[in-house]
Amino acid sequence: MPVIGICVAILPVLAVLAVTAVVKAILLPFSAVRLLYRSHAARA
């Protein structure tokens, strides 16, 4: 029984980590493109 309690306690932490990882993976390309565009615009 204690093992189930530990799993239940860890599940929310894993869910939060997974959500943050997915959000970062989705936002990283957008921020990279924005930075590249900004530096390119600043040069031109």
ABEGO torsion letter per residue (X at the ends): XAAAAAAAAAAAAAAAAAAAAAAAAAAAAAAAAAAAAAAAAAAX
